[in-house]
Amino acid sequence: MKEILLAYFSRSGVTRKLSEDLAKVLDAEIYEVRPLKAYPLEEDECIQVAEREKEEEARPALAGQLPEIQGLKKLVIGLPNWNDTCPRCLLSFLEALDLSGIEVYPFVTSEGSGPDGVNDDLQEQVKKTAKLHKAANGDQMSVEDLAAWVRGGGKLD
C-alpha cells in the first residue's frame, strides 16, 4: 500500500481527469467512489437528486469494495461542489473508513462555485478521527500546485 490514496467522485469526467493526473504526479493509489445507483447524466435531474439527498442527509450505497487504507498517511479527495456541498456518496465513503491518524486533503472542481460549502460537510464527517485540511479549489490550481499543496502539508497561498 502506498502512503497516499487519491479517492474521487466524478459525474461528468472533470474531477476524474484532474484526479488521474494528480495521482500520477503524487505516485498515489487511485480509487473511484461510485454510488450503487448512478446519478443522472442530465444536469437538471442530477441537481434534483442532489438537493433531495442533501435535504434527507442521505448516505447512498456504494458500488464495489472499499480500498485498503492500512498504513495510509494521506487521503486526497477529488470532488465536485454540488449546491454548496459535497456529493452524498462521498460522505458514505468517508463514513465507511476508519480515518484515524490520516491527513485528508480535499480538492473541489466546481465550474466556478469553489470549495466554500464543502469544507463544513467534510469537517463534520472527519473531525473526530482525521486531520482535515481546508479544501483547495482544483479549478484554479495546476496539477503541480495541487501536488505541492499535498506534499507541503496543506498550506495554500
N, C-alpha and C positions, 0 to 999 in steps of 0.2 A: 504494500500500500504506500502510495506517495504521501507526502506531508500536506499537500494541497489538493482539495477536491473543488471543482467548479461545477456546481449544480445550477441548472437554468430551466426556466419555463418560457416557451415562445409559441405564440399562436400564429404570427404572421411570418416568422423567419428572421426578423431583425435581431432579436435577442439571441437567437441560435447562432447566427453568423458571428456576432461580436464575441459570444461565449467560446465558440470554437477557436477563433483567432487568439483570444486571451489565454485559453488553456494551453495552446501551443507555446506561447511566449513564457508562460509560467511553468511549463512542464508539469501540468496538473492533470490528475484524473478528471474525466468529464462525465456528467450524469444528466440526462434529460428527465425532468419531472413531468410525468404525463398523467393527466386525470383519466380515470377509468372511462368516463363519458367525455368525449372531446367537446370543447367549446365550439359554438357555431362559427363558421368562417365568415358569414355575413356580419359586418360590423355592428349594425343596429341590434341584431338578435343577440350578439355576444354581449353588448352593453347591457341589455335587459337581463340576461342571465347573471352577469357580474354584479349588477345592482341588487338583484334578488338574493344572491349568495351573501353579499355584504350585509344586507338587512337581517338575514337569518343567521349571520355569523357561521355560515356553512363551512364544513370541512369535507370537501368532496373526496371520495375514494380514489386511490391512486392505482395506476396500472404498473405491472412489473414489480420486481424485487427492489428493495431499498439498497443503496450502496453500503459497503462495509466501511465503517469510519474509525475502527480501532487504530490508534496511532496517528490519527489526523491532527494536524496543528491548526490549519486554516481552512475555512469553508467560504468560498467565494460564491455568491448567489447572483445570477443574472435574471432579471425580471422586468416585464413591462409595468408601467404605472397605469392601473385601471381605476378610473374615477377616484383618484387621490388615495388609493390603497393598493395593496398587492393582491394578485390573483389568489383566491382562497385555496387552490390546490397547493400553492407554495406553503401556506400555513399548515396544511395537512402534512406535508413533507417534513417541515421543521418539528412539528409535534411528535412525529414518529421516531425521531432520532434523539439519542442522549448526547447533547452538545456540551457536556461538562468539560470545561477547560479549553474549549475550541474558540478561536477568534473568528468572527463572522464578518465578512466584507461584502455587503450588497451593492450592486450597481444597477441602475434603472435605465431602461430605454423607454421613451415616453412620447415621442413626437411633440415635444415642447413643454409638457407639464412638469417635468422634473421629479426629483425624489421626495419632495416635502411630506406628503401624506403617508408615504411608505415607511418612513422611519418610525412613526408611532406604532404601527401594527407590528413591525418586526421587533421593536423593543419589548412590547408586551409579550410576544411569543418566546423570546430567548433570554429575557432578563434574569431569570432565575439560575441559569447554568453557564451561559456563554458570554464572552465579551463581544458586544456588537459595536462595530464602527459605523459612523454616520454614512448613509448611502451616498454613493458617488453618482453623478449624472453621466451615464455612459454615452449620451448623445453629444456631450461637449468635451469628451476626453478621447485621446488616441488610445490605441491598444497599449502602446508603450507607457503612456501616462497611467493607465489603469494598473498595469503590471508594477510600476514603481510605487503606486499607492498601496498595493497589497504587500510588496516587499518591504516598504518603509513603515509598516505598522499602522496604516490607515490615515496618514496625515495628508489632508487635502490643502492645496494652496488657495 
